[in-house]
Amino acid sequence: MRITALSGGVGGARMLRGFSDLPGVELTAIVNVGDDDSIYGLHLAPDLDTVTYTLAHVESTERGWGRTGETWHTMAELETFPIDSTFRLGDKDLALNLFRTARLAEGARLSRVTDEIAAVLGVRTTILPVSDDPIRTRVRAASAWMDFQDYFVRRRHADIVDALRFDGAADATPAPGVSEAIEAAEAIVIGPSNPFLSIWPILAVPGIAEAIAGKDRIMAVSPLIGGKAVKGPLGEIMPALGYDVSAAGIVQAYDGLLTDLVVHRDDPLPDDTPSISFHSAETLIRDGTAARVLARSMVAWLS
Protein backbone atom coordinates (compact mmCIF):
# COMPACT_ATOMS: atom_id res chain seq x y z
CA MET A 1 0.00 0.00 0.00
CA ARG A 2 1.32 3.45 -0.95
CA ILE A 3 0.74 5.79 1.98
CA THR A 4 1.55 9.48 2.15
CA ALA A 5 1.54 10.95 5.64
CA LEU A 6 1.32 14.52 6.88
CA SER A 7 3.39 14.96 9.98
CA GLY A 8 4.64 17.35 12.61
CA GLY A 9 5.61 16.92 16.24
CA VAL A 10 6.45 13.86 18.30
CA GLY A 11 3.15 11.99 17.94
CA GLY A 12 3.16 12.23 14.18
CA ALA A 13 6.78 11.07 14.01
CA ARG A 14 6.09 8.06 16.20
CA MET A 15 3.17 7.02 14.02
CA LEU A 16 5.42 7.23 10.96
CA ARG A 17 7.84 4.75 12.51
CA GLY A 18 5.00 2.25 12.84
CA PHE A 19 4.22 2.46 9.12
CA SER A 20 7.91 2.38 8.17
CA ASP A 21 8.31 -0.94 10.00
CA LEU A 22 5.44 -2.67 8.19
CA PRO A 23 6.21 -4.91 5.20
CA GLY A 24 4.28 -4.03 2.09
CA VAL A 25 3.90 -0.33 2.95
CA GLU A 26 5.55 2.30 0.77
CA LEU A 27 5.66 5.42 2.96
CA THR A 28 6.31 9.05 2.14
CA ALA A 29 6.25 11.70 4.88
CA ILE A 30 5.35 15.32 4.11
CA VAL A 31 6.53 17.41 7.03
CA ASN A 32 5.64 20.82 8.45
CA VAL A 33 8.25 23.58 8.11
CA GLY A 34 6.25 26.34 9.82
CA ASP A 35 8.29 25.75 13.00
CA ASP A 36 11.59 26.48 11.22
CA ASP A 37 13.55 29.42 12.55
CA SER A 38 16.99 30.98 12.70
CA ILE A 39 18.51 30.31 16.13
CA TYR A 40 22.16 31.11 16.92
CA GLY A 41 22.49 31.93 13.21
CA LEU A 42 21.50 28.37 12.26
CA HIS A 43 18.56 27.17 10.18
CA LEU A 44 16.59 24.96 12.56
CA ALA A 45 13.86 22.64 11.26
CA PRO A 46 12.44 21.03 14.42
CA ASP A 47 9.69 18.93 12.83
CA LEU A 48 11.92 17.63 10.03
CA ASP A 49 14.53 16.67 12.62
CA THR A 50 12.01 15.00 14.94
CA VAL A 51 10.72 12.88 12.06
CA THR A 52 14.23 12.02 10.87
CA TYR A 53 15.54 11.16 14.33
CA THR A 54 12.50 9.02 15.09
CA LEU A 55 12.69 7.07 11.82
CA ALA A 56 16.41 6.59 12.46
CA HIS A 57 15.67 5.31 16.00
CA VAL A 58 18.00 7.92 17.53
CA GLU A 59 15.40 10.25 19.05
CA SER A 60 15.46 11.14 22.74
CA THR A 61 12.48 9.51 24.40
CA GLU A 62 13.32 11.20 27.70
CA ARG A 63 13.05 14.79 26.46
CA GLY A 64 10.66 14.24 23.54
CA TRP A 65 12.97 16.20 21.23
CA GLY A 66 16.58 16.00 20.03
CA ARG A 67 18.95 13.04 19.97
CA THR A 68 19.54 10.20 22.36
CA GLY A 69 22.95 10.01 24.02
CA GLU A 70 23.46 13.75 23.71
CA THR A 71 26.24 15.79 25.27
CA TRP A 72 25.93 19.49 26.05
CA HIS A 73 29.45 20.92 25.93
CA THR A 74 28.64 23.65 23.39
CA MET A 75 25.57 24.83 25.30
CA ALA A 76 27.54 24.95 28.55
CA GLU A 77 30.12 27.17 26.87
CA LEU A 78 27.49 29.28 25.10
CA GLU A 79 25.82 30.04 28.42
CA THR A 80 28.98 31.87 29.54
CA PHE A 81 28.26 34.52 26.89
CA PRO A 82 25.61 37.30 27.01
CA ILE A 83 23.13 35.54 24.72
CA ASP A 84 19.63 34.11 25.08
CA SER A 85 20.28 30.37 25.38
CA THR A 86 16.68 29.30 26.05
CA PHE A 87 16.64 27.20 22.89
CA ARG A 88 18.88 24.28 23.77
CA LEU A 89 20.75 22.20 21.20
CA GLY A 90 22.82 19.17 22.12
CA ASP A 91 26.16 18.66 20.42
CA LYS A 92 24.85 16.05 17.95
CA ASP A 93 21.81 18.18 17.17
CA LEU A 94 24.09 21.18 16.72
CA ALA A 95 26.26 19.32 14.22
CA LEU A 96 23.24 18.47 12.09
CA ASN A 97 22.04 22.06 12.11
CA LEU A 98 25.50 23.34 11.22
CA PHE A 99 25.49 20.98 8.23
CA ARG A 100 22.01 22.08 7.12
CA THR A 101 22.86 25.76 7.42
CA ALA A 102 26.10 25.38 5.47
CA ARG A 103 24.41 23.44 2.66
CA LEU A 104 21.58 25.98 2.39
CA ALA A 105 24.16 28.78 2.26
CA GLU A 106 25.80 26.95 -0.66
CA GLY A 107 22.50 27.09 -2.53
CA ALA A 108 21.13 23.62 -1.85
CA ARG A 109 17.36 23.37 -1.44
CA LEU A 110 15.89 22.24 1.86
CA SER A 111 14.43 19.09 0.29
CA ARG A 112 17.88 18.11 -1.04
CA VAL A 113 19.53 18.71 2.34
CA THR A 114 16.79 16.68 4.05
CA ASP A 115 17.60 13.77 1.73
CA GLU A 116 21.28 14.06 2.60
CA ILE A 117 20.61 14.09 6.34
CA ALA A 118 18.28 11.08 6.07
CA ALA A 119 20.95 9.16 4.14
CA VAL A 120 23.60 9.88 6.78
CA LEU A 121 21.26 8.60 9.50
CA GLY A 122 20.25 5.52 7.53
CA VAL A 123 16.58 6.48 7.01
CA ARG A 124 15.02 4.79 3.99
CA THR A 125 11.58 6.42 4.22
CA THR A 126 11.17 9.39 1.89
CA ILE A 127 10.97 12.56 3.99
CA LEU A 128 9.82 15.72 2.22
CA PRO A 129 9.51 19.23 3.61
CA VAL A 130 6.15 20.51 2.39
CA SER A 131 7.99 23.34 0.65
CA ASP A 132 11.52 24.55 0.03
CA ASP A 133 10.20 28.09 0.42
CA PRO A 134 10.24 29.73 3.86
CA ILE A 135 7.00 29.38 5.83
CA ARG A 136 6.79 30.71 9.36
CA THR A 137 3.97 30.03 11.80
CA ARG A 138 3.00 33.11 13.80
CA VAL A 139 0.63 33.12 16.76
CA ARG A 140 -1.41 35.96 18.26
CA ALA A 141 -1.85 36.17 22.00
CA ALA A 142 -3.12 39.15 23.98
CA SER A 143 -3.39 41.12 20.70
CA ALA A 144 0.32 40.67 19.96
CA TRP A 145 1.82 38.55 17.17
CA MET A 146 4.89 36.48 17.96
CA ASP A 147 7.14 33.96 16.25
CA PHE A 148 6.30 30.33 16.89
CA GLN A 149 9.52 29.51 18.72
CA ASP A 150 9.09 32.54 20.98
CA TYR A 151 5.64 31.24 21.89
CA PHE A 152 6.47 27.55 22.10
CA VAL A 153 9.99 27.41 23.53
CA ARG A 154 10.90 30.73 25.08
CA ARG A 155 7.45 31.38 26.61
CA ARG A 156 6.70 27.64 27.06
CA HIS A 157 3.33 28.01 25.23
CA ALA A 158 1.85 29.69 28.32
CA ASP A 159 -0.07 32.28 26.27
CA ILE A 160 -3.64 31.75 25.06
CA VAL A 161 -3.54 31.78 21.26
CA ASP A 162 -6.51 33.45 19.58
CA ALA A 163 -5.29 33.56 15.96
CA LEU A 164 -2.73 31.93 13.67
CA ARG A 165 -1.11 32.85 10.41
CA PHE A 166 1.46 31.16 8.20
CA ASP A 167 3.74 33.79 6.73
CA GLY A 168 5.02 32.89 3.29
CA ALA A 169 2.63 30.00 2.75
CA ALA A 170 0.48 31.79 0.17
CA ASP A 171 3.53 32.34 -2.05
CA ALA A 172 5.11 28.93 -1.44
CA THR A 173 5.13 26.01 -3.84
CA PRO A 174 5.25 22.32 -2.89
CA ALA A 175 8.75 20.89 -2.65
CA PRO A 176 9.84 18.45 -5.38
CA GLY A 177 8.04 15.15 -4.91
CA VAL A 178 5.24 16.44 -2.68
CA SER A 179 2.50 16.72 -5.27
CA GLU A 180 3.61 13.45 -6.84
CA ALA A 181 3.49 11.66 -3.47
CA ILE A 182 -0.07 12.85 -2.87
CA GLU A 183 -1.16 11.86 -6.36
CA ALA A 184 0.38 8.39 -6.11
CA ALA A 185 -0.93 7.65 -2.61
CA GLU A 186 -3.62 5.05 -2.09
CA ALA A 187 -4.36 6.74 1.23
CA ILE A 188 -3.39 9.89 3.14
CA VAL A 189 -2.77 9.52 6.86
CA ILE A 190 -2.32 12.23 9.48
CA GLY A 191 -0.69 11.37 12.77
CA PRO A 192 -1.78 12.44 16.26
CA SER A 193 -0.32 15.86 15.57
CA ASN A 194 -1.67 19.24 16.62
CA PRO A 195 -3.93 20.10 13.64
CA PHE A 196 -3.47 23.85 14.08
CA LEU A 197 0.29 24.08 14.66
CA SER A 198 1.57 21.04 12.75
CA ILE A 199 -0.89 20.29 9.93
CA TRP A 200 -2.52 23.61 9.04
CA PRO A 201 0.87 25.02 7.89
CA ILE A 202 1.13 22.10 5.45
CA LEU A 203 -2.40 22.59 4.16
CA ALA A 204 -1.77 26.34 3.77
CA VAL A 205 0.59 25.75 0.83
CA PRO A 206 -1.45 26.35 -2.34
CA GLY A 207 -2.63 23.16 -4.00
CA ILE A 208 -1.92 20.82 -1.08
CA ALA A 209 -5.37 20.75 0.53
CA GLU A 210 -7.06 20.54 -2.87
CA ALA A 211 -4.91 17.60 -3.93
CA ILE A 212 -5.55 15.75 -0.67
CA ALA A 213 -9.29 16.43 -0.86
CA GLY A 214 -9.34 14.54 -4.15
CA LYS A 215 -8.20 11.29 -2.51
CA ASP A 216 -10.65 8.55 -1.57
CA ARG A 217 -9.29 7.95 1.94
CA ILE A 218 -7.86 10.50 4.35
CA MET A 219 -7.43 9.06 7.84
CA ALA A 220 -6.28 11.06 10.86
CA VAL A 221 -5.44 9.95 14.39
CA SER A 222 -6.91 12.15 17.11
CA PRO A 223 -4.28 13.75 19.37
CA LEU A 224 -6.80 13.81 22.23
CA ILE A 225 -7.21 11.18 24.93
CA GLY A 226 -9.92 11.58 27.54
CA GLY A 227 -10.70 15.08 26.30
CA LYS A 228 -7.12 16.23 26.85
CA ALA A 229 -4.04 16.62 24.68
CA VAL A 230 -1.35 14.02 25.24
CA LYS A 231 1.16 16.88 25.37
CA GLY A 232 1.47 20.47 24.24
CA PRO A 233 -1.02 23.34 24.07
CA LEU A 234 -3.77 21.76 21.93
CA GLY A 235 -6.25 21.66 24.82
CA GLU A 236 -5.95 25.43 25.24
CA ILE A 237 -5.80 26.32 21.54
CA MET A 238 -8.99 24.49 20.54
CA PRO A 239 -11.49 26.42 22.70
CA ALA A 240 -9.63 29.69 22.12
CA LEU A 241 -10.13 29.23 18.36
CA GLY A 242 -13.74 28.10 18.77
CA TYR A 243 -13.39 24.32 18.60
CA ASP A 244 -14.72 21.79 21.10
CA VAL A 245 -11.96 19.74 22.75
CA SER A 246 -13.27 16.44 21.40
CA ALA A 247 -13.08 14.09 18.45
CA ALA A 248 -15.85 16.14 16.81
CA GLY A 249 -13.67 19.24 17.26
CA ILE A 250 -10.75 17.48 15.55
CA VAL A 251 -13.01 16.60 12.61
CA GLN A 252 -14.12 20.23 12.44
CA ALA A 253 -10.50 21.42 12.50
CA TYR A 254 -9.86 19.50 9.29
CA ASP A 255 -12.82 21.27 7.65
CA GLY A 256 -14.37 18.39 5.72
CA LEU A 257 -11.05 16.88 4.64
CA LEU A 258 -11.25 13.59 6.56
CA THR A 259 -12.96 10.36 5.61
CA ASP A 260 -11.78 8.51 8.75
CA LEU A 261 -10.73 9.38 12.29
CA VAL A 262 -9.03 7.05 14.77
CA VAL A 263 -9.86 7.87 18.40
CA HIS A 264 -8.52 6.45 21.64
CA ARG A 265 -10.14 3.16 22.59
CA ASP A 266 -11.59 4.60 25.81
CA ASP A 267 -13.07 7.72 24.22
CA PRO A 268 -16.66 7.98 22.96
CA LEU A 269 -17.28 8.05 19.22
CA PRO A 270 -19.20 11.05 17.89
CA ASP A 271 -22.64 10.18 16.58
CA ASP A 272 -23.44 13.34 14.64
CA THR A 273 -20.91 13.13 11.78
CA PRO A 274 -22.24 10.45 9.40
CA SER A 275 -19.76 11.34 6.66
CA ILE A 276 -16.83 10.15 8.83
CA SER A 277 -15.88 6.56 9.66
CA PHE A 278 -14.63 6.35 13.25
CA HIS A 279 -12.26 3.68 14.56
CA SER A 280 -11.12 2.88 18.10
CA ALA A 281 -7.53 1.95 18.92
CA GLU A 282 -4.75 2.52 21.42
CA THR A 283 -3.49 5.87 20.15
CA LEU A 284 -0.90 6.56 22.86
CA ILE A 285 2.32 5.64 21.07
CA ARG A 286 4.83 4.92 23.82
CA ASP A 287 7.22 2.74 21.82
CA GLY A 288 7.85 1.05 18.49
CA THR A 289 5.57 -1.87 19.29
CA ALA A 290 2.61 0.44 19.94
CA ALA A 291 3.41 2.32 16.72
CA ARG A 292 3.38 -0.87 14.66
CA VAL A 293 0.12 -2.10 16.22
CA LEU A 294 -1.59 1.21 15.43
CA ALA A 295 -0.18 1.35 11.90
CA ARG A 296 -1.21 -2.25 11.21
CA SER A 297 -4.77 -1.50 12.32
CA MET A 298 -4.89 1.62 10.15
CA VAL A 299 -3.71 -0.31 7.10
CA ALA A 300 -6.42 -2.90 7.73
CA TRP A 301 -9.11 -0.21 7.94
CA LEU A 302 -7.83 1.44 4.79
CA SER A 303 -7.65 -1.78 2.77
LOVEXKE-961023 format. One record per atom (N, C-alpha, C): residue in one letter; x, y, z negated. Coordinates in steps of 0.1 Angstrom, whole numbers, plus 2048, in hexadecimal, padded with zeros to 3 digits. Each point is the difference from the previous one (the first is absolute). Layout:
AXYZ ...
//
This chain:
M8087F4800 M7F880C800 M80980C800 R7FD80A809 R80780C801 R7F980B7F7 I8078047F5 I7FA8097F6 I80980D800 T7F980B801 T80680D7FE T7FB8067F3 A8098047F7 A7FC8047F3 A80480F7FE L7F78077F9 L80380E7FC L8048007F2 S80B8067FD S8067FF7F2 S80680C7FB G7FF8017F3 G80780A7F8 G8007FC7F1 G80A8037F9 G8007FD7F2 G8037F27FD V8017FD7F3 V8057F37FB V7F57F5803 G7F38027FE G7F67F6803 G8007FC80E G80180A809 G8007FC80E G80C7F8804 A80B8047FB A80D7F9803 A7FF7F17FB R7FB7FE7F4 R7FF7F37FB R7F67F7808 M7F6806805 M7F77F8809 M8077FC80D L808809805 L8077FD80C L8097F47FF R8077FF7F4 R8087F47FE R7F97F3801 G7F38007FB G7F87F5801 G7FE7FB80E F7FC80A809 F7FE7FD80E F80D7FB806 S80B8077FD S80D7FD806 S8057F27FD D7FB7FA7F5 D8047F37FC D7F77F5806 L7F6803807 L7F67F6805 L8057FC80E P8007F3802 P8037FB80E P7F4803809 G80380380D G7F6803809 G7FA80E800 V8068097F8 V7FC80E800 V80B808806 E7FC808809 E80980A806 E7FD80E7FB L8088057F7 L7FD80C7F8 L80780C805 T7F980B802 T80680E802 T7FB8097F5 A8098087FA A7FC8097F5 A80180E805 I7F5808800 I80080E803 I8008087F3 V80A8087FD V8028057F3 V7FF80F7FF N7FA8057F5 N7FE80E7FE N80E8077FF V80180C805 V80B8097FF V7FD80D7FA G7F38027FB G7FC80C7FA G8088037F3 D8057F67F9 D8088027F4 D80E804802 D8057FF80D D80E804803 D80380E7FB D80C8027FC D80480D7FC D810801800 S80480C7FF S80F8037FF S8038027F1 I8087F77FB I8048007F2 I80F7FF7FF Y8078097F9 Y80F800800 Y80680180E G7F8806809 G80580180E G7FE7F4808 L7FA7F57FB L7FE7F4806 L7F27FE805 H7FE7F980B H7F37FD805 H7FB7F37F9 L7F78027F7 L7FA7F57F8 L7F37FB807 A7FE7F3801 A7F47FA805 A7FB7F67F7 P7FA8047F5 P7FC7F67F5 P7F87F4804 D7F5803808 D7F87F4804 D8077F7809 L80780580A L8087F7809 L80A7F87F8 D8068067F6 D80A7F97F8 D7FA7F57F7 T7F48047FA T7F97F67F8 T7FC7F4808 V7FB80280C V7FC7F5808 V80C7F8804 T80B806804 T80C7F9804 T8067F87F5 Y8028077F4 Y8057F97F5 Y7F87F37FC T7F3802800 T7F77F57FC T8017F580A L80080280D L8017F680A L80E7F9800 A80A8087FB A80D7FA7FE A8027F97F3 H7F68007F7 H8017FA7F3 H80B8067F7 V80280D802 V80A8077F8 V7FA80C7F8 E7F28007FF E7FA80B7F9 E8017FF7F1 S80080B7F9 S8007FF7F2 S7F27FE7FB T7FD7F57FA T7F37FD7FA T7FE8077F3 E80B8037F9 E7FF8077F3 E7FB80E801 R80680880A R7FC80E801 R7F580280A G7FE7F7809 G7F680180B G80480980B W80D804801 W80680780B W80F7FD800 G80680380B G80F7FE801 G8047F1801 R80D7FE7FD R8077F3802 R8017F97F3 T8017F3801 T8037F87F4 T8108007FF G8047FE7F3 G80E8007FE G80780D802 E7F980B7FE E80680E803 E80A8047F5 T809808805 T8088087F6 T7FD80F802 W8058087F7 W7FB80E7FF W80C80A7FF H80C7FC805 H80C8087FE H7FE80E806 T7FB80180C T7FE80C807 T7F780A7F9 M7F47FA7FB M7F78087F9 M8068057F3 A8077F87F9 A8068047F4 A80A80C802 E80780080B E80980B803 E7F880C805 L7F67FE808 L7F880B805 L7FA8087F5 E7FC7F97F5 E7F98067F5 E80980A7F8 T80D7FF803 T80A80A7FA T80080D807 F7F980180B F80080C808 F7F28077FE P80080E803 P7F38077FE P7F77FE80C I7F97F4800 I7F77FC80B I7F47F87FA D7F5802806 D7F47F87FC D8027F2804 S8027F77F6 S8037F2803 S7F47F77FC T7F4806801 T7F47F87FC T7FE7F480A F80380280C F7FE7F580A F80D7F7800 R7FE7F47FA R80C7F87FD R8027F680C L80C7FF804 L8047F680A L80C7F87FB G7FE7F37FF G80B7F77FD G80B80080B D80B7FA7FC D80C80180A D7FD7F880D K7F97F57FF K7FC7F880C K7F6808809 D7F68067F9 D7F6808806 D80680C807 L80A8067F9 L80780C805 L8077FD80D A8077F4800 A8087FC80C A7F67FF80C L7F57FA7FE L7F67FF80B L7FC80D805 N7FD8097F7 N7FB80E804 N80B808806 L80D7FE7FC L80B806807 L8017FB80E F7FE7F3802 F8017FB80E F7F5806808 R7F38007FB R7F5805808 R80280E804 T8058087F6 T80280F803 T80A80280A A80B7F87FF A80B80280A A7FB7FC80E R7F97F5801 R7FB7FB80D R7F680A806 L7F78067F8 L7F780A805 L80780C805 A80B8047F8 A80880C804 A8077FD80E E8037F4803 E8067FC80D E7F680080B G7F38027FD G7F680080A G7F87F3802 A8027F67F7 A7F87F4801 A7F28037FA R7F67F9806 R7F38027FB R7FD7F77F4 L7F78047F8 L7FD7F97F3 L7FC7F2803 S7F97FD80A S7FC7F2803 S80D7F8803 R809805807 R80D7F9803 R8087FE7F4 V80180A7F7 V8077FE7F4 V7F97F67F6 T7F3800800 T7F97F67F8 T8037F2805 D8017FE80D D8047F3806 D80E7FC7FB E809809800 E80E7FE7FC E8017FC7F1 I7F88077F8 I8007FD7F2 I7FA7F27FD A7F57FD807 A7FA7F37FE A8097F5804 A80880280B A8097F6805 A80B7FD7F5 V80580B7FA V80B7FF7F6 V7FB7F87F4 L7F38027FD L7FB7F97F4 L7F97F2803 G8017FC80D G7FB7F3804 G7F17FF801 V7F980B802 V7F2800802 V7FC7FD80E R7F87F6802 R7FC7FC80E R7F3806804 T7F88047F7 T7F3806803 T80280E806 T7F980380B T80180D806 T7FA80B7F7 I80880A7FD I7FC80B7F7 I80080C808 L7F5807802 L7FF80C808 L7FC80C7F8 P80780B7FF P7FA80C7FB P7F5804809 V7F58067FB V7F4803808 V80580A80B S8098097FD S805809809 S80E8047FE D80880380A D80D8067FF D80080E7FD D7F4807801 D7FF80E7FE D7FE8027F1 P80480C7FB P7FE8027F1 P7F28037FD I7FB7F87F6 I7F38027FA I8028017F1 R7FA80A7FA R8028027F1 R7F28017F9 T7FE7F87F7 T7F48007F8 T80180C7F6 R7F6808800 R7FF80B7F6 R7F37FF7F8 V8018027F3 V7F47FF7F7 V7FD80E7FA R7F38027FE R7FC80D7F9 R7FB7FC7F3 A8058077F6 A7FC7FF7F2 A7FF80D7FA A7F58037F9 A7FF80D7F9 A80280C80A S7FB7FE80C S80080A80B S80E803806 A80A7F77FC A80D802805 A8047F3808 W80680380C W8057F5808 W80E7FC7FC M8037F3800 M80E7FC7FC M8047F4809 D80D7FE801 D8057F5807 D7FD7F37F9 F7FF7F5807 F7FC7F37FA F80A7FC7F5 Q80D801803 Q8097FB7F6 Q8008097F3 D7FD80D802 D7FF8087F4 D7F47FB7F8 Y7F57FD806 Y7F47FB7F9 Y8037F37FA F8057F7808 F8017F27FC F80B7FC7F7 V80C806802 V80C7FC7F9 V80380B7F5 R80280C805 R80480A7F6 R7F58047F6 R7F3800804 R7F58037F7 R7F97F37FB R8057F4805 R7FB7F37FB R7F17FF803 H7FB80580B H7F2800805 H7F68037F4 A80480A7F8 A7F88047F5 A7F580A804 D80180680C D7F680A804 D7F47F9807 I7F58067FF I7F47FC806 I7FF80580F V8017F7809 V80180480E V7F1802806 D7FE80C806 D7F3802805 D80080280F A80C7FF807 A80080180E A80E7FA805 L8007FB80C L80C7FA806 L80180680E R80C801805 R80380280E R80D7F9804 F8017FE80D F80C7F9805 F80780880B D8098087FB D80680A809 D8087F880B G7FE80580C G8077FA80B G7F97F5807 A7F67FA7F9 A7F97F4805 A7F980380E A7FA80C800 A7F880380C A80880180D D80D8037FE D80980180C D8097F4801 A7FF7F67F8 A8087F4800 A7FB7F680B T8097F8804 T7FC7F5809 T8057F37FA P7F87F5803 P8047F37FA P80F7FC804 A8077FB7F7 A80E7FB802 A7FF7F580B P80B7FD807 P8007F680A P7FC7F27FA G7F77F9806 G7FB7F37FB G7F48017F8 V7FC80C7FB V7F48007F7 V7F37FE807 S7FE80780B S7F47FE808 S7FF7F2805 E80C7FB805 E8007F2805 E7FD7F67F6 A8058027F4 A7FD7F77F5 A7F17FF7FC I7FA80C800 I7F18007FE I7F97FA80B E80380380C E7F97FA80C E8027F0800 A80B7FB7FC A8037F2801 A7FA7F87F4 A7FD8077F6 A7FC7F97F3 A7F27F9802 E8007F47FA E7F37FA7FF E7F88057F4 A8078067F6 A7F98057F5 A80980B7FA I7FA80A7FA I80780B7F9 I7FE7FD7F1 V80A8017F8 V7FE7FE7F1 V80680C7F9 I7FA8047F5 I80580B7F8 I8017FB7F2 G80C8027FB G8037FB7F2 G7F98087F5 P8027FB7F4 P7FA8077F4 P80880D7FE S80080980A S80780D7FF S7F680A7FD N80580C7FB N7F780B7FE N7FB80680D P7F37FF803 P7FC80480E P80380E803 F8008097F6 F80180F802 F80F803802 L8097FB7F8 L80E804800 L8087F780A S7FC7F4802 S8097F6808 S7FA7FD80D I7F3800802 I7FA7FC80D I7FB80C808 W7FA8097F9 W7FB80C808 W80B807808 P80C8017FB P80B806808 P8027F880D I7FF7F37FF I8017F880C I7F580380A L7F48007FB L7F4802808 L7FF80E806 A8088097FA A7FF80E804 A80880380D V8087F6804 V80880180D V7F67FE80B P7FF80A80A P7F77FF80A P8007F2808 G7F57FA802 G7FF7F4807 G8007F37F7 I8058017F4 I8027F47F8 I7F27FB7FB A7F88097FA A7F37FC7FB A7F77FB80B E80180680B E7F77FC80C E8047F3805 A80D7FD801 A8057F3804 A7FC7F57F7 I8018037F3 I7FC7F67F6 I7F17FD800 A7F980B802 A7F17FE800 A7FB7F780B G8087FF80A G7FD7F780B G8027F27FE K8067FC7F5 K8037F27FD K7F47F97FA D7FF7F3802 D7F47F87FB D8017FF7F1 R80C7FE7FA R8017FD7F2 R80A80A7F9 I7FC8077F6 I8088097F9 I7FD7FD7F1 M80A7F97F9 M7FE7FC7F3 M8098077F6 A7FA8067F6 A8088077F5 A7FF7F87F3 V80A8027F8 V8007FB7F2 V7FE80B7F7 S7F58007F7 S7FE80A7F7 S80B8027F6 P80580C7FD P80A8027F6 P7FB8027F2 L7F27FE7FF L7FA8017F3 L7FE7F27F9 I8018007F3 I7FD7F47F9 I7F98057F3 G7F47FB7FE G7F88047F5 G7FD80F7FF G7FE80680C G7FD80E801 G80C8097FD K80C7FA800 K80C8087FD K80B7FD80B A80880A802 A80C7FD809 A80A7F77F9 V8067F7808 V80B7F87FA V80B8097FB K80480A807 K80A80A7FC K7FE80C809 G80580B7FB G80080D808 G7F38087FD P7FE80B807 P7F68097FD P7F27FE808 L7FE7F5806 L7F47FE808 L7F48027F8 G7FF7FB7F3 G7F48027F8 G7FD80E7FD E809809801 E7FE80E7FE E7FC80780D I8077FC80B I7FE80680D I7F27FE805 M7FB7F37FE M7F37FD807 M7F58097FB P7FD8017F3 P7F58097FC P80380F803 A80D804800 A80380E803 A7FD80380E L8017F6809 L7FD80280E L7F17FC804 G7F97FC7F6 G7F27FD802 G7FC7F2803 Y8097F67FC Y7FE7F2803 Y7FE7F97F3 D7F77F6800 D7FE7F87F4 D80C7F77FE V8047FD7F4 V80B7F77FD V7FB7F2800 S7FE7FB80C S7FA7F2802 S8047FB80E A7FC7F4802 A8027FA80E A7F880880A A7F48047FD A7F9808809 A80780D803 G8078067F6 G80780C802 G80C7FE80A I8067F47FE I80B7FD809 I7FB7FF80F V7F57F9802 V7FA7FF80D V7FD80E805 Q7FB8097F8 Q7FD80D805 Q80D808803 A80A7FD7F9 A80D807803 A8057FD80E Y7FD7F4805 Y8047FC80D Y7F680480B D7F68077FC D7F780780A D7FB7F780B G7FB7F47FD G7FA7F880B G80A7F8807 L80D8007FC L80B7F9808 L8007F17FD L7FC7FC7F4 L8017F27FB L7F57F7805 T8047F3803 T7F67F6802 T8007F67F4 D80B8007F8 D8017F77F4 D8078077F5 L7FD7FD7F4 L8078057F4 L8017F47F6 V80D7FE7FB V8037F77F6 V8008077F3 V7F87FB7F6 V7FF8067F3 V8057F57F6 H8048057F4 H8057F77F6 H7F57F77FC R8047F47FD R7F77F57FD R7F68027F5 D8048097F6 D7F78037F5 D7F780C802 D80280780B D7F880C803 D7F37FD808 P7F68087FD P7F37FE807 P80280480F L7F87F9809 L80080480E L7F5809802 P80380B808 P7F5809803 P7F57FA808 D7F48047FE D7F57FA807 D7F880980A D80680C801 D7FA80A809 D80880480C T8097F8804 T80880280C T7FF7F4809 P7F57FE807 P7FF7F3808 P8097FF80C S80680B804 S8097FF80B S80E7FB7FD I8037FE7F3 I80D7FB7FB I7FF7F27FA S8097F8804 S8017F37F9 S8098017F4 F7FC7FC7F5 F8088007F4 F8057F37FC H80C7FF7FA H8067F47FC H8078027F3 S7FF7F57F7 S8068017F3 S80D7F8800 A80A8057F9 A80D7FA7FF A8078067F4 E80B7F97FC E8098067F7 E80980A807 T7FD80D7FE T80780B807 T80C8067F9 L8027FC7F4 L80C8057F8 L80C7F7805 I809807807 I80B7F8806 I80C8027F7 R8027F67F7 R80B8017F7 R80D7FB805 D7FF7F680A D80C7F9805 D7FE7FB80E G80A7FA806 G7FE7FA80D G7F67F6802 T7FE7F87F5 T7F67F5801 T7F2807801 A7FD80A7F8 A7F3806801 A7FE80780D A80B806806 A7FF80680D A7FD7F680B R8067F57FF R7FD7F580A R7F27FB7FF V7FB7FE7F4 V7F27FB7FE V7F680A805 L80280D7FE L7F780A805 L80180180F A80C800805 A80180080F A7FA7F4807 R8027F57FA R7FA7F3806 R7F1801800 S7FA8057F5 S7F1802800 S7FC80A80A M80780B802 M7FC80A809 M8017FB80F V80A7F8803 V8017FA80D V7F47F7802 A7FC7F87F6 A7F57F7802 A7F3808802 W7FE80B7F9 W7F4808803 W80080780D L80C803805 L80180680D L7FF7F780C S8027F37FD S8017F680B S7F17FD805 
//
